[in-house]
Amino acid sequence: MIILFLSLSIVFLIQLLDKSLLVVRKMFDTESKPTLVLGIFISSLVIILIPVLIGYLLNKFVPKASLVLASGLIFLMVGLFMIFEKDEEIKERFSKLPSLFRVITNLVGSELGEKTQILVIGVILNSKETFFTFVGATIGFLIPNLLVLFLRRQLLEERIKMVLKYIVSFILIALGIIVLLEYSGAFVF
């Protein structure tokens, strides 16, 4: 059960800083609220299901020691990447699709291969609780996106986002170091 809260917390914090919130904000004026809500739910399931399945399959076929090492390195790399990451401009894609599919493809397209998915793989590699990871990460993805939709504004000021970015980065780096120390036998968590 602790993995549910870990995956929810990590994904929630990452999503507070992520461009999917900008994608949702950009679609305020062009899509209806029910379409956006349904699109966010479906997208959240798809976005989180992909790394959950990858992590699950890796857990089945790769030795545990290798997975723990990979997990620690993933947390370290994403934490370091976040420190030096630049903000990107959001471009709406798929404008010719029907409304619901446009929402889903824009959200899923903005997240494929991004740090949220990589971190979910990292959590799963270090855990056997696939279902709780999926539920926690999905909720962690949903909450900030739905908040932006219903508040109709940015969740955090730029100054707060910058501070949170460094806090989250250092949490991920610390988590990576702990996992790597545990892997080496120098630390038991």
Order of alpha helices (4+ residues) and beta strands (2+ residues): alpha-alpha-alpha-alpha-alpha-alpha-alpha-alpha
